[in-house]
Amino acid sequence: MDKLTINILCKQFGIDESIIDYVNEKEKYILDKFKEIDKIKEYNQYKVIHAMQECRLTSTDFNWTTGYGYGDMGREKVEEIYAKVFNTEDALVRPTIASGTHALALTLSGILRPSDELIAITGAPYDTLQKVIGVKGDMPGNLMEFGIKYKEIPLVNNSIDVDRVLNSISNNTKILLIQRSTGYSDRRALTIEEIETAVKAIKAVNDEVIIMVDNCYGEFLENREPTDVGVDIMAGSLIKNPGGGIALSGGYIVGKSNLVQLIANRLTSPGLGKECGLTFGTTRSTLQGLFLAPHIVSEAVKGALLVAVVYKELGFNVVPDLDDKRSDIIQGVQLNSPERVVEFCRGIQAASAVDSFIVPEAWEMPGYEDKVVMAAGGFIDGSSIELSADGPIREPYFVYYQGGLTYEHCKLGVLKSLNNLIENNLIDINKIKK
Ligand SMILES: *Cc1c(COP(=O)(O)O)cnc(C)c1O
């Protein structure tokens, strides 16, 4: 790092020079790993461009209609391209799907009928989904209220317990739910290879049951996606990886066409399905985001590695560990105290380009059980492919870092968070001095 850069970090951002030296030193340990990330980026970039070419994307696709939105060319093109990228029969991609939770809830409520059973086979699902299902929070309109049965099978040594899953399937079992990413837990993400092994073993015995994946935060981490290895239906958020920091809003669902049809009938209504619904002029940004996503994801993963190496070297438990294969963009750091979680997030917030002057506090967020502190200063509100961090205020006090549209921004986040922890005497400065 040259003197000019060190100067702006010290003088303009108020970072102690010894912290800059420390982070620069630790960064050397991960540069080798960047090569593998770049290979995946390159492959996925070509995959996305090829899908756009195959679907004959053209400038008039960026126009949009009004009213019912029949024949909205852009909407149809976006869905065709998503289906190609994820190697599925069909796709539902809409700016009106409000979030990842909404995409997942639509998928479940579109497919499940009263007395059908849903089994979560990677343990307790993401916090907001527990409310959708009805195991937490007692929200009116949850799936259990509609007579859906629900079971959970925990992971064993971070693997799907295939034998137990097979023994648990009954005549009523309709969907097996796999969550690829960490969520708010202390496990690493499941790799595509691990998902493939489980899906093959299950399908060999039972090819009727529908296997669904919550792919939030997983897109473009590997060359293959869960739908490349036999998964029937999958959902995710456009303000995470596949939106590339550009998509304004939205969610996607990709999979078998009969299932996508059921879900589209839930989104609009039976008889309308996918055939209507406006895009409100979002087609260009949705597709430009998808075009940029492989690159943006690679920047975010490099940033996650930097967080991992810096905090591991300081003696904290990091998930995934440095040498683990990564299958989502999240970096968990077990900070062991609520104060550290809050101050880490405040450092990330202070590094943001937008809302850097805001000081995050832990609060009762809708959809979540514990108080949560969130640092998010994105150009797209709430976007977590942009530099962000959050942590539920519960033991063992993990903070989850994710995103960053450029590696340099990630690095600024790391510098500011560490500076903040040291300034507040939550990490001893002598630890970073040789
Ligand atoms: C973010 C996330 C969700 C929910 O997505 P929102 O867009 O925040 O509603 C669901 N599952 C996992 C694993 C996630 O990371």
The ligand as an SDF file (V2000), in Angstrom:
LIG
                    3D

 15 15  0  0  0  0  0  0  0  0999 V2000
  -31.5200  -13.5180    3.6870 C   0  0  0  0  0  0  0  0  0  0  0  0
  -32.0070  -14.8990    3.8060 C   0  0  0  0  0  0  0  0  0  0  0  0
  -33.3630  -15.2060    3.7500 C   0  0  0  0  0  0  0  0  0  0  0  0
  -34.4270  -14.1620    3.6950 C   0  0  0  0  0  0  0  0  0  0  0  0
  -34.2460  -13.1940    2.7580 O   0  0  0  0  0  0  0  0  0  0  0  0
  -34.7950  -11.7030    2.9730 P   0  0  0  0  0  0  0  0  0  0  0  0
  -34.5680  -11.1210    1.6430 O   0  0  0  0  0  0  0  0  0  0  0  0
  -33.9960  -11.0690    4.0420 O   0  0  0  0  0  0  0  0  0  0  0  0
  -36.2310  -11.8230    3.3230 O   0  0  0  0  0  0  0  0  0  0  0  0
  -33.7230  -16.5180    3.8110 C   0  0  0  0  0  0  0  0  0  0  0  0
  -32.8140  -17.5030    3.9440 N   0  0  0  0  0  0  0  0  0  0  0  0
  -31.5020  -17.2350    4.0270 C   0  0  0  0  0  0  0  0  0  0  0  0
  -30.5340  -18.3610    4.1740 C   0  0  0  0  0  0  0  0  0  0  0  0
  -31.0570  -15.9410    3.9480 C   0  0  0  0  0  0  0  0  0  0  0  0
  -29.7550  -15.6780    4.0240 O   0  0  0  0  0  0  0  0  0  0  0  0
  1  2  1  0
  2  3  1  0
  2 14  2  0
  3  4  1  0
  3 10  2  0
  4  5  1  0
  5  6  1  0
  6  7  2  0
  6  8  1  0
  6  9  1  0
 10 11  1  0
 11 12  2  0
 12 13  1  0
 12 14  1  0
 14 15  1  0
M  END
$$$$
